[in-house]
Amino acid sequence: MSFLWSLIVGGIIGWLAGMIVGRDVPGGVIGNIIAGFIGAWLGSSLLGDWGPVVGNFAIIPAIIGAAVVVLVVSLVLRSMSGRAHD
């Protein structure tokens, strides 16, 4: 049950990050979960584990890290799709 809760919280973190950045996460729900997990790892690595913890995620650093991940992934995908049309 703990793993399922982590998946749900990771998906919500990825979705919130996409809303904050104003860009969609590629891959839908799975992309949100992946962005949430990677963002949580990145955020806690760079900013530490502070703030409220839900589903083993420190929420504030996780959202900040996921927003960075969503922004970088969307910029990379946009540059790759622009290059494919050249």
Backbone as XML, in Angstrom:
<?xml version="1.0"?>
<chain id="A" units="angstrom">
  <residue number="1" name="MET">
    <atom name="N" x="0.816" y="-1.190" z="0.000"/>
    <atom name="CA" x="0.000" y="0.000" z="0.000"/>
    <atom name="C" x="0.864" y="1.260" z="0.000"/>
  </residue>
  <residue number="2" name="SER">
    <atom name="N" x="2.023" y="1.174" z="0.648"/>
    <atom name="CA" x="2.933" y="2.319" z="0.695"/>
    <atom name="C" x="3.445" y="2.668" z="-0.707"/>
  </residue>
  <residue number="3" name="PHE">
    <atom name="N" x="3.730" y="1.644" z="-1.523"/>
    <atom name="CA" x="4.201" y="1.885" z="-2.887"/>
    <atom name="C" x="3.125" y="2.566" z="-3.720"/>
  </residue>
  <residue number="4" name="LEU">
    <atom name="N" x="1.881" y="2.127" z="-3.568"/>
    <atom name="CA" x="0.770" y="2.743" z="-4.291"/>
    <atom name="C" x="0.607" y="4.205" z="-3.881"/>
  </residue>
  <residue number="5" name="TRP">
    <atom name="N" x="0.709" y="4.479" z="-2.590"/>
    <atom name="CA" x="0.611" y="5.855" z="-2.093"/>
    <atom name="C" x="1.737" y="6.711" z="-2.673"/>
  </residue>
  <residue number="6" name="SER">
    <atom name="N" x="2.951" y="6.155" z="-2.770"/>
    <atom name="CA" x="4.079" y="6.883" z="-3.356"/>
    <atom name="C" x="3.822" y="7.191" z="-4.832"/>
  </residue>
  <residue number="7" name="LEU">
    <atom name="N" x="3.233" y="6.242" z="-5.563"/>
    <atom name="CA" x="2.905" y="6.483" z="-6.970"/>
    <atom name="C" x="1.886" y="7.609" z="-7.116"/>
  </residue>
  <residue number="8" name="ILE">
    <atom name="N" x="0.880" y="7.613" z="-6.260"/>
    <atom name="CA" x="-0.156" y="8.651" z="-6.322"/>
    <atom name="C" x="0.443" y="10.014" z="-6.005"/>
  </residue>
  <residue number="9" name="VAL">
    <atom name="N" x="1.225" y="10.089" z="-4.932"/>
    <atom name="CA" x="1.827" y="11.366" z="-4.544"/>
    <atom name="C" x="2.827" y="11.827" z="-5.614"/>
  </residue>
  <residue number="10" name="GLY">
    <atom name="N" x="3.608" y="10.905" z="-6.173"/>
    <atom name="CA" x="4.535" y="11.254" z="-7.257"/>
    <atom name="C" x="3.803" y="11.798" z="-8.468"/>
  </residue>
  <residue number="11" name="GLY">
    <atom name="N" x="2.672" y="11.203" z="-8.812"/>
    <atom name="CA" x="1.873" y="11.692" z="-9.937"/>
    <atom name="C" x="1.318" y="13.079" z="-9.679"/>
  </residue>
  <residue number="12" name="ILE">
    <atom name="N" x="0.865" y="13.325" z="-8.467"/>
    <atom name="CA" x="0.330" y="14.647" z="-8.119"/>
    <atom name="C" x="1.443" y="15.694" z="-8.139"/>
  </residue>
  <residue number="13" name="ILE">
    <atom name="N" x="2.625" y="15.331" z="-7.647"/>
    <atom name="CA" x="3.760" y="16.260" z="-7.676"/>
    <atom name="C" x="4.119" y="16.598" z="-9.112"/>
  </residue>
  <residue number="14" name="GLY">
    <atom name="N" x="4.186" y="15.604" z="-9.993"/>
    <atom name="CA" x="4.480" y="15.854" z="-11.407"/>
    <atom name="C" x="3.418" y="16.715" z="-12.065"/>
  </residue>
  <residue number="15" name="TRP">
    <atom name="N" x="2.151" y="16.471" z="-11.742"/>
    <atom name="CA" x="1.058" y="17.263" z="-12.299"/>
    <atom name="C" x="1.144" y="18.714" z="-11.827"/>
  </residue>
  <residue number="16" name="LEU">
    <atom name="N" x="1.385" y="18.916" z="-10.527"/>
    <atom name="CA" x="1.533" y="20.270" z="-9.994"/>
    <atom name="C" x="2.713" y="21.000" z="-10.633"/>
  </residue>
  <residue number="17" name="ALA">
    <atom name="N" x="3.802" y="20.284" z="-10.838"/>
    <atom name="CA" x="4.973" y="20.897" z="-11.468"/>
    <atom name="C" x="4.632" y="21.349" z="-12.889"/>
  </residue>
  <residue number="18" name="GLY">
    <atom name="N" x="3.902" y="20.528" z="-13.627"/>
    <atom name="CA" x="3.479" y="20.907" z="-14.978"/>
    <atom name="C" x="2.573" y="22.122" z="-14.959"/>
  </residue>
  <residue number="19" name="MET">
    <atom name="N" x="1.702" y="22.210" z="-13.961"/>
    <atom name="CA" x="0.809" y="23.367" z="-13.840"/>
    <atom name="C" x="1.605" y="24.628" z="-13.501"/>
  </residue>
  <residue number="20" name="ILE">
    <atom name="N" x="2.589" y="24.513" z="-12.631"/>
    <atom name="CA" x="3.401" y="25.662" z="-12.236"/>
    <atom name="C" x="4.223" y="26.165" z="-13.416"/>
  </residue>
  <residue number="21" name="VAL">
    <atom name="N" x="4.842" y="25.249" z="-14.139"/>
    <atom name="CA" x="5.688" y="25.627" z="-15.274"/>
    <atom name="C" x="4.841" y="26.049" z="-16.470"/>
  </residue>
  <residue number="22" name="GLY">
    <atom name="N" x="3.623" y="25.544" z="-16.543"/>
    <atom name="CA" x="2.751" y="25.881" z="-17.668"/>
    <atom name="C" x="2.997" y="25.031" z="-18.895"/>
  </residue>
  <residue number="23" name="ARG">
    <atom name="N" x="3.548" y="23.857" z="-18.683"/>
    <atom name="CA" x="3.829" y="22.933" z="-19.788"/>
    <atom name="C" x="3.339" y="21.547" z="-19.409"/>
  </residue>
  <residue number="24" name="ASP">
    <atom name="N" x="2.908" y="20.810" z="-20.417"/>
    <atom name="CA" x="2.457" y="19.439" z="-20.175"/>
    <atom name="C" x="3.656" y="18.517" z="-20.037"/>
  </residue>
  <residue number="25" name="VAL">
    <atom name="N" x="3.496" y="17.533" z="-19.192"/>
    <atom name="CA" x="4.520" y="16.506" z="-19.045"/>
    <atom name="C" x="4.262" y="15.457" z="-20.114"/>
  </residue>
  <residue number="26" name="PRO">
    <atom name="N" x="5.266" y="15.154" z="-20.943"/>
    <atom name="CA" x="5.055" y="14.099" z="-21.942"/>
    <atom name="C" x="4.786" y="12.758" z="-21.262"/>
  </residue>
  <residue number="27" name="GLY">
    <atom name="N" x="3.874" y="11.992" z="-21.794"/>
    <atom name="CA" x="3.596" y="10.667" z="-21.269"/>
    <atom name="C" x="2.395" y="10.593" z="-20.355"/>
  </residue>
  <residue number="28" name="GLY">
    <atom name="N" x="1.677" y="11.679" z="-20.176"/>
    <atom name="CA" x="0.454" y="11.655" z="-19.379"/>
    <atom name="C" x="0.706" y="11.301" z="-17.925"/>
  </residue>
  <residue number="29" name="VAL">
    <atom name="N" x="-0.096" y="10.373" z="-17.400"/>
    <atom name="CA" x="-0.016" y="10.002" z="-15.990"/>
    <atom name="C" x="1.337" y="9.379" z="-15.665"/>
  </residue>
  <residue number="30" name="ILE">
    <atom name="N" x="1.814" y="8.507" z="-16.546"/>
    <atom name="CA" x="3.124" y="7.877" z="-16.318"/>
    <atom name="C" x="4.219" y="8.934" z="-16.312"/>
  </residue>
  <residue number="31" name="GLY">
    <atom name="N" x="4.136" y="9.888" z="-17.223"/>
    <atom name="CA" x="5.106" y="10.984" z="-17.252"/>
    <atom name="C" x="5.060" y="11.818" z="-15.986"/>
  </residue>
  <residue number="32" name="ASN">
    <atom name="N" x="3.849" y="12.053" z="-15.459"/>
    <atom name="CA" x="3.713" y="12.789" z="-14.197"/>
    <atom name="C" x="4.376" y="12.037" z="-13.048"/>
  </residue>
  <residue number="33" name="ILE">
    <atom name="N" x="4.167" y="10.731" z="-12.999"/>
    <atom name="CA" x="4.758" y="9.931" z="-11.930"/>
    <atom name="C" x="6.279" y="9.951" z="-12.034"/>
  </residue>
  <residue number="34" name="ILE">
    <atom name="N" x="6.795" y="9.780" z="-13.243"/>
    <atom name="CA" x="8.249" y="9.790" z="-13.435"/>
    <atom name="C" x="8.824" y="11.154" z="-13.081"/>
  </residue>
  <residue number="35" name="ALA">
    <atom name="N" x="8.189" y="12.234" z="-13.552"/>
    <atom name="CA" x="8.657" y="13.583" z="-13.222"/>
    <atom name="C" x="8.594" y="13.822" z="-11.721"/>
  </residue>
  <residue number="36" name="GLY">
    <atom name="N" x="7.559" y="13.312" z="-11.066"/>
    <atom name="CA" x="7.438" y="13.456" z="-9.617"/>
    <atom name="C" x="8.548" y="12.746" z="-8.869"/>
  </residue>
  <residue number="37" name="PHE">
    <atom name="N" x="8.857" y="11.519" z="-9.272"/>
    <atom name="CA" x="9.912" y="10.763" z="-8.612"/>
    <atom name="C" x="11.287" y="11.385" z="-8.860"/>
  </residue>
  <residue number="38" name="ILE">
    <atom name="N" x="11.579" y="11.704" z="-10.120"/>
    <atom name="CA" x="12.879" y="12.308" z="-10.430"/>
    <atom name="C" x="12.990" y="13.683" z="-9.782"/>
  </residue>
  <residue number="39" name="GLY">
    <atom name="N" x="11.901" y="14.454" z="-9.830"/>
    <atom name="CA" x="11.905" y="15.770" z="-9.209"/>
    <atom name="C" x="12.078" y="15.696" z="-7.703"/>
  </residue>
  <residue number="40" name="ALA">
    <atom name="N" x="11.454" y="14.713" z="-7.070"/>
    <atom name="CA" x="11.609" y="14.544" z="-5.626"/>
    <atom name="C" x="13.053" y="14.203" z="-5.279"/>
  </residue>
  <residue number="41" name="TRP">
    <atom name="N" x="13.659" y="13.349" z="-6.071"/>
    <atom name="CA" x="15.062" y="13.005" z="-5.842"/>
    <atom name="C" x="15.951" y="14.227" z="-6.040"/>
  </residue>
  <residue number="42" name="LEU">
    <atom name="N" x="15.733" y="14.949" z="-7.151"/>
    <atom name="CA" x="16.541" y="16.134" z="-7.449"/>
    <atom name="C" x="16.338" y="17.213" z="-6.387"/>
  </residue>
  <residue number="43" name="GLY">
    <atom name="N" x="15.089" y="17.480" z="-6.045"/>
    <atom name="CA" x="14.791" y="18.510" z="-5.051"/>
    <atom name="C" x="15.375" y="18.200" z="-3.691"/>
  </residue>
  <residue number="44" name="SER">
    <atom name="N" x="15.256" y="16.953" z="-3.258"/>
    <atom name="CA" x="15.795" y="16.611" z="-1.940"/>
    <atom name="C" x="17.323" y="16.568" z="-1.964"/>
  </residue>
  <residue number="45" name="SER">
    <atom name="N" x="17.912" y="16.235" z="-3.110"/>
    <atom name="CA" x="19.373" y="16.243" z="-3.215"/>
    <atom name="C" x="19.924" y="17.661" z="-3.147"/>
  </residue>
  <residue number="46" name="LEU">
    <atom name="N" x="19.259" y="18.584" z="-3.817"/>
    <atom name="CA" x="19.749" y="19.961" z="-3.868"/>
    <atom name="C" x="19.297" y="20.803" z="-2.677"/>
  </residue>
  <residue number="47" name="LEU">
    <atom name="N" x="18.061" y="20.597" z="-2.215"/>
    <atom name="CA" x="17.490" y="21.475" z="-1.200"/>
    <atom name="C" x="17.333" y="20.828" z="0.166"/>
  </residue>
  <residue number="48" name="GLY">
    <atom name="N" x="17.500" y="19.530" z="0.254"/>
    <atom name="CA" x="17.330" y="18.835" z="1.525"/>
    <atom name="C" x="15.890" y="18.391" z="1.727"/>
  </residue>
  <residue number="49" name="ASP">
    <atom name="N" x="15.658" y="17.724" z="2.825"/>
    <atom name="CA" x="14.318" y="17.214" z="3.156"/>
    <atom name="C" x="13.673" y="18.104" z="4.213"/>
  </residue>
  <residue number="50" name="TRP">
    <atom name="N" x="13.054" y="19.180" z="3.775"/>
    <atom name="CA" x="12.372" y="20.079" z="4.709"/>
    <atom name="C" x="10.940" y="20.277" z="4.249"/>
  </residue>
  <residue number="51" name="GLY">
    <atom name="N" x="10.129" y="20.755" z="5.120"/>
    <atom name="CA" x="8.722" y="20.955" z="4.801"/>
    <atom name="C" x="7.918" y="19.703" z="5.083"/>
  </residue>
  <residue number="52" name="PRO">
    <atom name="N" x="6.634" y="19.749" z="4.754"/>
    <atom name="CA" x="5.774" y="18.595" z="5.021"/>
    <atom name="C" x="6.183" y="17.374" z="4.190"/>
  </residue>
  <residue number="53" name="VAL">
    <atom name="N" x="6.045" y="16.206" z="4.780"/>
    <atom name="CA" x="6.385" y="14.949" z="4.105"/>
    <atom name="C" x="5.102" y="14.149" z="3.923"/>
  </residue>
  <residue number="54" name="VAL">
    <atom name="N" x="4.828" y="13.773" z="2.666"/>
    <atom name="CA" x="3.663" y="12.962" z="2.337"/>
    <atom name="C" x="4.131" y="11.853" z="1.413"/>
  </residue>
  <residue number="55" name="GLY">
    <atom name="N" x="3.809" y="10.621" z="1.721"/>
    <atom name="CA" x="4.193" y="9.494" z="0.874"/>
    <atom name="C" x="5.695" y="9.384" z="0.693"/>
  </residue>
  <residue number="56" name="ASN">
    <atom name="N" x="6.449" y="9.665" z="1.734"/>
    <atom name="CA" x="7.919" y="9.641" z="1.725"/>
    <atom name="C" x="8.537" y="10.721" z="0.834"/>
  </residue>
  <residue number="57" name="PHE">
    <atom name="N" x="7.777" y="11.742" z="0.471"/>
    <atom name="CA" x="8.288" y="12.861" z="-0.313"/>
    <atom name="C" x="8.229" y="14.124" z="0.528"/>
  </residue>
  <residue number="58" name="ALA">
    <atom name="N" x="9.341" y="14.863" z="0.604"/>
    <atom name="CA" x="9.311" y="16.210" z="1.166"/>
    <atom name="C" x="8.690" y="17.081" z="0.078"/>
  </residue>
  <residue number="59" name="ILE">
    <atom name="N" x="7.474" y="17.523" z="0.291"/>
    <atom name="CA" x="6.633" y="18.082" z="-0.767"/>
    <atom name="C" x="7.242" y="19.312" z="-1.444"/>
  </residue>
  <residue number="60" name="ILE">
    <atom name="N" x="7.699" y="20.280" z="-0.693"/>
    <atom name="CA" x="8.172" y="21.535" z="-1.297"/>
    <atom name="C" x="9.417" y="21.310" z="-2.158"/>
  </residue>
  <residue number="61" name="PRO">
    <atom name="N" x="10.480" y="20.667" z="-1.650"/>
    <atom name="CA" x="11.616" y="20.401" z="-2.533"/>
    <atom name="C" x="11.246" y="19.506" z="-3.720"/>
  </residue>
  <residue number="62" name="ALA">
    <atom name="N" x="10.311" y="18.574" z="-3.515"/>
    <atom name="CA" x="9.904" y="17.680" z="-4.595"/>
    <atom name="C" x="9.205" y="18.452" z="-5.709"/>
  </residue>
  <residue number="63" name="ILE">
    <atom name="N" x="8.334" y="19.382" z="-5.357"/>
    <atom name="CA" x="7.639" y="20.174" z="-6.380"/>
    <atom name="C" x="8.617" y="21.070" z="-7.122"/>
  </residue>
  <residue number="64" name="ILE">
    <atom name="N" x="9.545" y="21.692" z="-6.397"/>
    <atom name="CA" x="10.558" y="22.543" z="-7.052"/>
    <atom name="C" x="11.414" y="21.704" z="-7.996"/>
  </residue>
  <residue number="65" name="GLY">
    <atom name="N" x="11.873" y="20.550" z="-7.534"/>
    <atom name="CA" x="12.685" y="19.673" z="-8.379"/>
    <atom name="C" x="11.913" y="19.167" z="-9.582"/>
  </residue>
  <residue number="66" name="ALA">
    <atom name="N" x="10.644" y="18.809" z="-9.396"/>
    <atom name="CA" x="9.829" y="18.328" z="-10.510"/>
    <atom name="C" x="9.562" y="19.443" z="-11.516"/>
  </residue>
  <residue number="67" name="ALA">
    <atom name="N" x="9.404" y="20.671" z="-11.046"/>
    <atom name="CA" x="9.208" y="21.796" z="-11.968"/>
    <atom name="C" x="10.446" y="21.980" z="-12.835"/>
  </residue>
  <residue number="68" name="VAL">
    <atom name="N" x="11.617" y="21.827" z="-12.256"/>
    <atom name="CA" x="12.859" y="21.909" z="-13.029"/>
    <atom name="C" x="12.915" y="20.779" z="-14.049"/>
  </residue>
  <residue number="69" name="VAL">
    <atom name="N" x="12.566" y="19.577" z="-13.635"/>
    <atom name="CA" x="12.577" y="18.427" z="-14.545"/>
    <atom name="C" x="11.608" y="18.639" z="-15.701"/>
  </residue>
  <residue number="70" name="VAL">
    <atom name="N" x="10.392" y="19.090" z="-15.409"/>
    <atom name="CA" x="9.389" y="19.322" z="-16.461"/>
    <atom name="C" x="9.878" y="20.392" z="-17.430"/>
  </residue>
  <residue number="71" name="LEU">
    <atom name="N" x="10.443" y="21.469" z="-16.918"/>
    <atom name="CA" x="10.934" y="22.543" z="-17.772"/>
    <atom name="C" x="12.063" y="22.061" z="-18.679"/>
  </residue>
  <residue number="72" name="VAL">
    <atom name="N" x="13.019" y="21.356" z="-18.115"/>
    <atom name="CA" x="14.153" y="20.863" z="-18.908"/>
    <atom name="C" x="13.683" y="19.861" z="-19.954"/>
  </residue>
  <residue number="73" name="VAL">
    <atom name="N" x="12.830" y="18.921" z="-19.573"/>
    <atom name="CA" x="12.350" y="17.911" z="-20.529"/>
    <atom name="C" x="11.552" y="18.564" z="-21.647"/>
  </residue>
  <residue number="74" name="SER">
    <atom name="N" x="10.697" y="19.518" z="-21.314"/>
    <atom name="CA" x="9.900" y="20.163" z="-22.362"/>
    <atom name="C" x="10.780" y="20.989" z="-23.299"/>
  </residue>
  <residue number="75" name="LEU">
    <atom name="N" x="11.807" y="21.651" z="-22.768"/>
    <atom name="CA" x="12.723" y="22.414" z="-23.635"/>
    <atom name="C" x="13.536" y="21.492" z="-24.538"/>
  </residue>
  <residue number="76" name="VAL">
    <atom name="N" x="14.000" y="20.379" z="-23.988"/>
    <atom name="CA" x="14.772" y="19.425" z="-24.799"/>
    <atom name="C" x="13.897" y="18.828" z="-25.893"/>
  </residue>
  <residue number="77" name="LEU">
    <atom name="N" x="12.676" y="18.433" z="-25.551"/>
    <atom name="CA" x="11.787" y="17.855" z="-26.560"/>
    <atom name="C" x="11.410" y="18.881" z="-27.627"/>
  </residue>
  <residue number="78" name="ARG">
    <atom name="N" x="11.225" y="20.131" z="-27.227"/>
    <atom name="CA" x="10.901" y="21.173" z="-28.198"/>
    <atom name="C" x="12.066" y="21.413" z="-29.145"/>
  </residue>
  <residue number="79" name="SER">
    <atom name="N" x="13.298" y="21.419" z="-28.611"/>
    <atom name="CA" x="14.449" y="21.641" z="-29.484"/>
    <atom name="C" x="14.662" y="20.451" z="-30.405"/>
  </residue>
  <residue number="80" name="MET">
    <atom name="N" x="14.376" y="19.235" z="-29.921"/>
    <atom name="CA" x="14.529" y="18.054" z="-30.770"/>
    <atom name="C" x="13.484" y="18.028" z="-31.873"/>
  </residue>
  <residue number="81" name="SER">
    <atom name="N" x="12.248" y="18.434" z="-31.572"/>
    <atom name="CA" x="11.207" y="18.436" z="-32.587"/>
    <atom name="C" x="11.431" y="19.563" z="-33.587"/>
  </residue>
  <residue number="82" name="GLY">
    <atom name="N" x="12.016" y="20.670" z="-33.145"/>
    <atom name="CA" x="12.355" y="21.760" z="-34.057"/>
    <atom name="C" x="13.480" y="21.379" z="-34.995"/>
  </residue>
  <residue number="83" name="ARG">
    <atom name="N" x="14.421" y="20.605" z="-34.474"/>
    <atom name="CA" x="15.547" y="20.151" z="-35.282"/>
    <atom name="C" x="15.122" y="19.110" z="-36.311"/>
  </residue>
  <residue number="84" name="ALA">
    <atom name="N" x="14.113" y="18.328" z="-35.980"/>
    <atom name="CA" x="13.638" y="17.275" z="-36.905"/>
    <atom name="C" x="12.992" y="17.884" z="-38.145"/>
  </residue>
  <residue number="85" name="HIS">
    <atom name="N" x="12.435" y="19.096" z="-38.014"/>
    <atom name="CA" x="11.787" y="19.734" z="-39.146"/>
    <atom name="C" x="12.749" y="20.556" z="-40.001"/>
  </residue>
  <residue number="86" name="ASP">
    <atom name="N" x="13.976" y="20.745" z="-39.533"/>
    <atom name="CA" x="14.949" y="21.528" z="-40.314"/>
    <atom name="C" x="15.518" y="20.757" z="-41.468"/>
  </residue>
</chain>
